[in-house]
Amino acid sequence: MSRIKYYYDPKTCKYERYVRSKWDITLNALGFLSLASLLAVGILIVFSHYFDSPKELLLKRENKELKLYYDLMDQEVSRLTAMMGDLQERDDNLYRVIFESEPIPNSVRKAGYGGTDRFQEIKDKGLNQEKMIISVMEKLESLKKQMFVQTRSYDELSETALNKEEYWASIPAIQPIHNEELNRLASGYGMRIHPILKVRKMHTGVDFSAPKGTPIYVTGDGIVKTVRTEFGGYGKHIEIDHGFGFVTRYAHMNDFGVKVGQRVKRGDQIGTVGNTGSSTAPHVHYEVIKDGKYMNPVNYFFKDLEPAEFDKILELASRENQSLS
């Protein structure tokens, strides 16, 4: 029960009962509500300053997890970049050295990957972590560029390796007849006495003496270019195109074992020793031609000779004697 209030009325000199009007009640109610509202707002501000709401706690936890994932991703990108650097180092200083290829310039490996507005779409969104996001995106773009260059490099080296394998198989690297005793080389490359003209003349190949019918072997992989018979000169002879600028010629043969256009492998028999054309005894006259120039065939006998044997062949080939053709 509410307490009854009185007030002293000087006119009547009596205590009169206080009766509140509706306006007073309304003002009091508004005052109480205002005070309560201000107090509530103050409490809310203080609480929100020192305590997080459930939604804020959830967002903070999500941000913490995202930051953790970002750090892990950034570390992984850095690790991959370091691995790429190791691959580039081995590529330039090992693989390309082995295959005699020029290193890839650093300017190509580290080339730019786009204009200044490449990440403009991200910037336009006004993200709070814009710098962090753009930083990892730039690292990824750089890594992608380096991976592309490295992939192209490996493709190039793979092609070079295949060409090298074909190259080494094609070089005329063995003697055209069996010569285990190293006693069949009759005349070497250079100025020699011509057996018919009896004057010093350039001998453009080497002569291997052997009985008629001795097998003649192709000295490197290639394709038969010429199978020809002449009454003088080289007589019956064969030319093999080995590619890479190499051509070999086998002259004064007795018979042929191949035909034009046939593909041959090093060591295949292509005919036999004869005494045809301008020849004074059964032998095979063997020539190596590189890019249209006659070369000393002895310099290519590295496949089937030991160092000591090679030295002996060099000594025999250097003797200025009479050629057999």
NORJO-V316770 format. One record per residue. RES is the residue in one letter. SS is DSSP state (H for helix, E for strand, L for the rest). OMEGA is omega as a letter, one per 40 degrees, with the letter a starting at -180 (NA if undefined). NEAR is the number of other C-alpha atoms within 12 Angstrom. Layout:
res-><RES & RES>
ss-><SS & SS>
omega-><OMEGA & OMEGA>
near-><NEAR & NEAR>
//
This chain:
res-><M & S & R & I & K & Y & Y & Y & D & P & K & T & C & K & Y & E & R & Y & V & R & S & K & W & D & I & T & L & N & A & L & G & F & L & S & L & A & S & L & L & A & V & G & I & L & I & V & F & S & H & Y & F & D & S & P & K & E & L & L & L & K & R & E & N & K & E & L & K & L & Y & Y & D & L & M & D & Q & E & V & S & R & L & T & A & M & M & G & D & L & Q & E & R & D & D & N & L & Y & R & V & I & F & E & S & E & P & I & P & N & S & V & R & K & A & G & Y & G & G & T & D & R & F & Q & E & I & K & D & K & G & L & N & Q & E & K & M & I & I & S & V & M & E & K & L & E & S & L & K & K & Q & M & F & V & Q & T & R & S & Y & D & E & L & S & E & T & A & L & N & K & E & E & Y & W & A & S & I & P & A & I & Q & P & I & H & N & E & E & L & N & R & L & A & S & G & Y & G & M & R & I & H & P & I & L & K & V & R & K & M & H & T & G & V & D & F & S & A & P & K & G & T & P & I & Y & V & T & G & D & G & I & V & K & T & V & R & T & E & F & G & G & Y & G & K & H & I & E & I & D & H & G & F & G & F & V & T & R & Y & A & H & M & N & D & F & G & V & K & V & G & Q & R & V & K & R & G & D & Q & I & G & T & V & G & N & T & G & S & S & T & A & P & H & V & H & Y & E & V & I & K & D & G & K & Y & M & N & P & V & N & Y & F & F & K & D & L & E & P & A & E & F & D & K & I & L & E & L & A & S & R & E & N & Q & S & L & S>
ss-><L & L & L & L & L & E & E & E & E & L & L & L & L & E & E & E & E & L & L & L & L & H & H & H & H & H & H & H & H & H & H & H & H & H & H & H & H & H & H & H & H & H & H & H & H & H & H & H & H & H & L & L & L & H & H & H & H & H & H & H & H & H & H & H & H & H & H & H & H & H & H & H & H & H & H & H & H & H & H & H & H & H & H & H & H & H & H & H & H & H & H & H & H & H & H & H & H & H & L & L & L & L & L & L & L & H & H & H & H & L & L & L & L & L & L & L & L & L & L & H & H & H & H & H & L & L & L & L & L & H & H & H & H & H & H & H & H & H & H & H & H & H & H & H & H & H & H & H & H & H & H & H & H & H & H & H & H & H & H & H & H & H & H & H & H & H & H & H & H & H & L & L & L & L & L & L & L & L & L & L & L & L & L & L & E & E & E & L & L & E & E & E & E & L & L & L & L & L & L & E & E & E & E & L & L & E & E & E & E & L & L & L & L & L & E & E & E & L & L & L & L & E & E & E & E & E & E & E & E & L & L & L & L & L & L & E & E & E & E & E & E & E & E & L & L & E & E & E & E & E & E & L & E & E & E & E & L & L & L & L & L & L & E & E & L & L & L & L & E & E & E & E & E & E & L & L & L & L & L & L & L & L & E & E & E & E & E & E & E & E & L & L & E & E & E & L & H & H & H & H & L & L & L & L & L & L & H & H & H & H & H & H & H & H & H & H & H & L & L & L & L & E & L & L & L>
omega-><a & a & i & a & i & i & a & i & a & a & a & a & i & i & i & i & a & i & a & i & i & i & i & i & a & i & i & a & i & i & i & i & i & i & i & i & i & i & a & i & i & i & a & i & i & a & a & i & a & a & i & i & i & i & i & i & i & a & i & i & i & i & i & i & i & i & i & i & i & i & i & i & i & i & i & i & i & i & i & i & i & i & i & i & i & i & i & i & i & i & a & a & i & a & a & i & a & a & i & i & i & i & i & a & i & i & i & a & a & a & i & a & i & a & a & a & a & a & a & i & i & a & a & a & i & a & i & a & a & a & a & a & a & i & a & i & i & i & i & i & i & i & i & i & a & i & i & i & a & i & i & i & i & i & i & a & i & i & i & i & i & i & i & i & i & a & a & i & a & a & i & a & i & i & a & i & i & a & a & a & i & a & a & i & a & a & a & a & i & i & a & i & i & a & a & a & i & i & i & a & a & i & a & i & i & a & i & i & a & i & i & a & i & a & i & a & i & a & i & i & i & a & a & a & a & i & a & i & i & i & i & i & a & a & i & a & a & i & i & i & a & a & i & i & a & i & i & i & a & a & i & a & i & i & a & i & a & i & a & i & a & i & a & i & i & a & i & i & a & i & a & a & i & a & a & a & a & a & a & i & i & i & i & i & a & a & i & a & a & a & i & a & i & i & i & a & a & a & a & a & a & a & a & a & i & a & a & i & i & i & a & i & i & a & i & a & a & a & a & i & i & i & i & i & NA>
near-><3 & 4 & 8 & 11 & 12 & 13 & 16 & 13 & 12 & 9 & 9 & 9 & 9 & 11 & 13 & 15 & 13 & 14 & 14 & 15 & 10 & 10 & 11 & 13 & 13 & 13 & 14 & 15 & 14 & 14 & 14 & 14 & 14 & 14 & 14 & 14 & 14 & 14 & 14 & 15 & 14 & 14 & 15 & 16 & 15 & 13 & 13 & 17 & 12 & 10 & 14 & 17 & 15 & 11 & 12 & 14 & 14 & 13 & 14 & 15 & 15 & 14 & 16 & 14 & 14 & 18 & 17 & 14 & 14 & 21 & 18 & 15 & 21 & 24 & 17 & 18 & 24 & 21 & 17 & 21 & 24 & 17 & 18 & 26 & 22 & 17 & 24 & 31 & 21 & 20 & 31 & 26 & 18 & 18 & 24 & 24 & 17 & 17 & 24 & 16 & 23 & 19 & 25 & 27 & 17 & 17 & 11 & 20 & 29 & 24 & 19 & 19 & 22 & 13 & 10 & 12 & 12 & 16 & 22 & 16 & 14 & 19 & 18 & 12 & 12 & 13 & 14 & 13 & 17 & 18 & 16 & 20 & 25 & 24 & 21 & 24 & 22 & 24 & 27 & 24 & 23 & 27 & 29 & 23 & 23 & 32 & 24 & 21 & 26 & 31 & 19 & 19 & 28 & 24 & 15 & 22 & 27 & 18 & 17 & 23 & 20 & 15 & 17 & 19 & 15 & 20 & 23 & 27 & 26 & 33 & 36 & 43 & 31 & 36 & 41 & 48 & 39 & 28 & 25 & 17 & 12 & 27 & 20 & 27 & 37 & 33 & 40 & 38 & 39 & 28 & 23 & 30 & 23 & 24 & 20 & 20 & 16 & 14 & 15 & 17 & 21 & 22 & 33 & 31 & 38 & 49 & 44 & 45 & 38 & 31 & 21 & 22 & 24 & 27 & 31 & 42 & 36 & 43 & 44 & 40 & 34 & 35 & 30 & 32 & 25 & 25 & 30 & 29 & 23 & 20 & 16 & 19 & 22 & 34 & 32 & 34 & 44 & 43 & 39 & 44 & 36 & 36 & 26 & 22 & 21 & 34 & 35 & 48 & 43 & 51 & 48 & 44 & 47 & 35 & 30 & 30 & 25 & 28 & 21 & 21 & 17 & 22 & 22 & 28 & 28 & 31 & 26 & 26 & 27 & 42 & 32 & 37 & 40 & 35 & 36 & 32 & 28 & 30 & 33 & 26 & 28 & 30 & 43 & 52 & 51 & 49 & 40 & 41 & 28 & 23 & 15 & 14 & 16 & 25 & 28 & 30 & 41 & 40 & 28 & 31 & 31 & 23 & 24 & 25 & 24 & 15 & 13 & 13 & 21 & 24 & 18 & 20 & 35 & 26 & 21 & 24 & 34 & 24 & 21 & 22 & 27 & 31 & 40 & 40 & 42>
//
